[in-house]
Amino acid sequence: MPTNFDHNHKLATRGQQVRLKSFGHSDGPRSTWSGIEPSSWQRVGTVKGIELDHNLTEMNGKGIQKYRILIDFGDGSTASILPCILKTV
């Protein structure tokens, strides 16, 4: 079954260095998506694993398994982020 990280398998590789993609905002590009993420998410993070997002997989209706990438940004917690907003470093 296809996944939402088929285009970039490195995103799902444990130990891979990643960061959030920059998105355009009215006040200019930022490295966070909505502006409410923890400031640690602006740093480079390390992939710790992946987890299947059962809700998004069921909702997409296209037979694509939707995964979240588990990231350690060094702040003592693990972030669960969709691969479409990550890039490898």
Secondary structure, DSSP 8 states (H G I E B T S, - for coil): --BTTTT-GGGGSTT-EEEE--B--TT--BSSSSS-S-GGGGS-EEEEEEEE-HHHHHHH-SS-B-EEEEEE-SSSSEEEE-GGGEEE-
